Amino acid sequence: MVTKAIQFLSEVRSEVKKVTWPTKKEAIGGTVVVLVVVFIMALFLGLVDMLLSKIIGVIFSA
C-alpha cells in the first residue's frame, strides 16, 4: 500500500514537470479577461432580470 502511494506520487511529480505553466503576465491577463467577462455578464443578467421583473409587475398589476 505504501509502495503504491510512493509510486503514485512519483508519477504525479513527473507529470507536473511536463506541464507548461503560464507566465505571470499570461496569468494576470487571463484573470483580467475572466473578471471583465464576469462583470459584463452580471450587468447583462441584472438588466434582463430588472426588465422581466417590470414586465411581470405590469402584467399582474393590471
N, C-alpha and C positions, 0 to 999 in steps of 0.2 A: 504494500500500500504506500509506504513512504517512498520507495524507489519510483513508483509510478508518478507520484506527486513531483518528485525532483525532476524526472524526465519531462513531465508536462511543463514545469516552469522553465526548464532549459529550452524547450521548443518555443515557448512563448517569447523568451528573450531573443532567440534567433529570428523570429518573425517580426518582432518590434524593430529590430535593427534594419529590416528590409523596408520599413515604412519611410516614405518621403514626407517629412514633416514640413508644414508651411513655415515660411519665414515670418518674422514679427510683422513686417509690412503687409504680407498677404493675410495674416490672421486678423489684423486690425481692419484691413479693407473689407474682408468678408463679414466681420462683425458690424461694420458701419452699414453695409448693404442690407443685412438682416434687420437691423434696427430701423432703417428707413422704410423698408417694405412693411414691417410690422406696424409702424406709425401710420403709414398710408392706409393700410387695411383697417386699422382701428378707426380712423376718420371715416372711411367709406362705410363700414358697418354701422358706425354711430349715426351717420346721416340717414342710411337706409332704415334703421330702427326708428329714428325720430319721424321720418316720413310715414312709415307704416303705422306708427302709433297715432299720428294725427289723422290718417285715413280711417283707422278703426274707430277713433274717437268721434269723427264726423258721422260715420255710419250708425253708431249706437246712440248718438245724441239726437238723431233725427226721429 
